[in-house]
Amino acid sequence: GLKNQNKRIQRLDDILSKSPFLVDGEFSVADVAVASYLLYVIQFFPDVDLHSKWPNIVRYMKECAGREGYGKAFGERVQGYCVARLGEMESGAGKEKKLFGM
């Protein structure tokens, strides 16, 4: 899972530390596939903190979610949520745990 170290996710973070996108440094269908999968994580598990372990993945997810095509495919509401949540992760906001989610 994502709560512990994950070799595959760490490898992806390492790749993204050297390049903004997965193939030749440019946005491609590989990014559509990978980012779409990753962006579901924060929608279904909103309390997960990816930035502390994988900051390059968070940057990548935010970049992909901010693209015009993502908004068209998933809707402006989902896009806005993803970009805002990833921004919170980057800034460290929202890390405080709330009792019973309140």
Secondary structure, 3 states (H helix, E strand, C coil): CCCCCCHHHHHHHHHHCCCCCCECCECCHHHHHHHHHHHHHHHHCCCCCCCCCCHHHHHHHHHHHCCHHHHHHHCHHHHHHHHHHHHHHHHCCCCCCCHHHC
